[in-house]
Amino acid sequence: MPRSASYRRSVAARRDVHEVGTFASSSRSTRASAARRRKIEALAPWFHNLHFPDGTQTAPDHFLGGDFPAFKWREIAPALPARLDGWRVLDVGCNAGFYSFELARRGAHVTAIDIDPHYLAQARWACRQFGLESRVRFRRMEVYEIARDPQGFDLVWFMGVFYHLRYPLLALDLLAQRTRRLMVFQTLTMPGDSVYAPQPDYRIDERTPLLESGWPKMAFIEQRFSGDPTNWWVPNHAGVEALLRSSGLSVKSRPAHEVYVCKRVTRRQRPIYGSQLESITGLVQRAAPRRRLR
Ligand SMILES: C[S@@+](CC[C@H](N)C(=O)[O-])C[C@H]1O[C@@H](n2cnc3c(N)ncnc32)[C@H](O)[C@@H]1O
């Protein structure tokens, strides 16, 4: 049906307004993306490759290859509850916050700690970009300082930090004590998956079993590993399982290479262990007053 001239004029006018509006908003989003890219550059170098909705990424050419840590997360995520509403999570060594953001998107409230102000600046900025400020809080904190806070967390995310610690078992014991439901643990490991089941006890001169490849052990790095002087210890798989067990955790699943999803086991620890941990906790608390992590 033929339309009147005034009808055609009004359609054309509405189209012009729409196109001007679309152009204005697309040039606004181009400017926002350019500003985001500048900020990413200013905050470099990045260890976590974060993806923003406009397609911008923070570390697209990661030295670990692929899209790190998104590819790890895709392997681990199915081993976790799909929703974490009401869960309190502690992300230890959060770096730029990749895992904190994913866990917050599942409904958790996350306390994320790291010692490095560079990474925390990245994490705080990215958190604002994702609009997750009400769900994730970042603290500059040394892992051992957790001894100052007696409260527990439903999920303790302890990935990529254990081997950076000079006193790794102290950190593991402290974190295991604060784990209410799950711990997700990852460390560098030695090659091999063999497990030698030690007897409950040995004579003082029976040393050969210690040389078995599956005997629980950790290699000590006196100098550097991968150019990094903060890589101190590399356990074997049997060592990881034994350490976790001995800290009161049991391995539920291994969803990815070197990743262990653990449950807290409620059983009494050996008294010698408890008293050492109590005295260290006491020392930390006397050095600095108790602090509740929200
Ligand atoms: C290899 S990155 C792992 C980052 C992240 N957890 C992941 O799995 O992708 C190690 C992180 O732990 C932090 N870190 C190292 N030692 C720490 C310590 N003693 N206390 C708290 N954070 C620490 C580093 O600053 C760094 O961000």
The ligand as an SDF file (V2000), in Angstrom:
LIG
                    3D

 27 29  0  0  0  0  0  0  0  0999 V2000
   52.0000  -18.3570   40.6480 C   0  0  0  0  0  0  0  0  0  0  0  0
   50.9940  -17.0600   41.2270 S   0  0  0  0  0  0  0  0  0  0  0  0
   49.4370  -17.9470   41.3880 C   0  0  0  0  0  0  0  0  0  0  0  0
   48.2520  -17.0380   41.2260 C   0  0  0  0  0  0  0  0  0  0  0  0
   46.9010  -17.7250   41.3290 C   0  0  0  0  0  0  0  0  0  0  0  0
   46.6600  -18.2500   42.6490 N   0  0  0  0  0  0  0  0  0  0  0  0
   46.7840  -18.7980   40.3020 C   0  0  0  0  0  0  0  0  0  0  0  0
   46.7390  -19.9870   40.6550 O   0  0  0  0  0  0  0  0  0  0  0  0
   46.7290  -18.4570   39.1200 O   0  0  0  0  0  0  0  0  0  0  0  0
   51.4740  -16.8740   42.9240 C   0  0  0  0  0  0  0  0  0  0  0  0
   50.7530  -15.7340   43.6390 C   0  0  0  0  0  0  0  0  0  0  0  0
   50.9270  -15.8910   45.0260 O   0  0  0  0  0  0  0  0  0  0  0  0
   51.3360  -14.6740   45.6140 C   0  0  0  0  0  0  0  0  0  0  0  0
   52.1350  -15.0200   46.7950 N   0  0  0  0  0  0  0  0  0  0  0  0
   53.3860  -15.5420   46.8200 C   0  0  0  0  0  0  0  0  0  0  0  0
   53.7960  -15.7170   48.0810 N   0  0  0  0  0  0  0  0  0  0  0  0
   52.7810  -15.3240   48.8810 C   0  0  0  0  0  0  0  0  0  0  0  0
   52.6190  -15.2580   50.2930 C   0  0  0  0  0  0  0  0  0  0  0  0
   53.6010  -15.6230   51.1190 N   0  0  0  0  0  0  0  0  0  0  0  0
   51.4510  -14.7720   50.8010 N   0  0  0  0  0  0  0  0  0  0  0  0
   50.4600  -14.3690   49.9460 C   0  0  0  0  0  0  0  0  0  0  0  0
   50.5630  -14.4070   48.5990 N   0  0  0  0  0  0  0  0  0  0  0  0
   51.7100  -14.8710   48.0770 C   0  0  0  0  0  0  0  0  0  0  0  0
   52.1310  -13.9890   44.5010 C   0  0  0  0  0  0  0  0  0  0  0  0
   52.2200  -12.6020   44.6860 O   0  0  0  0  0  0  0  0  0  0  0  0
   51.3230  -14.3710   43.2770 C   0  0  0  0  0  0  0  0  0  0  0  0
   50.2900  -13.4810   43.0010 O   0  0  0  0  0  0  0  0  0  0  0  0
  1  2  1  0
  2  3  1  0
  2 10  1  0
  3  4  1  0
  4  5  1  0
  5  6  1  0
  5  7  1  0
  7  8  2  0
  7  9  1  0
 10 11  1  0
 11 12  1  0
 11 26  1  0
 12 13  1  0
 13 14  1  0
 13 24  1  0
 14 15  1  0
 14 23  1  0
 15 16  2  0
 16 17  1  0
 17 18  1  0
 17 23  2  0
 18 19  1  0
 18 20  2  0
 20 21  1  0
 21 22  2  0
 22 23  1  0
 24 25  1  0
 24 26  1  0
 26 27  1  0
M  CHG  2   2   1   9  -1
M  END
$$$$
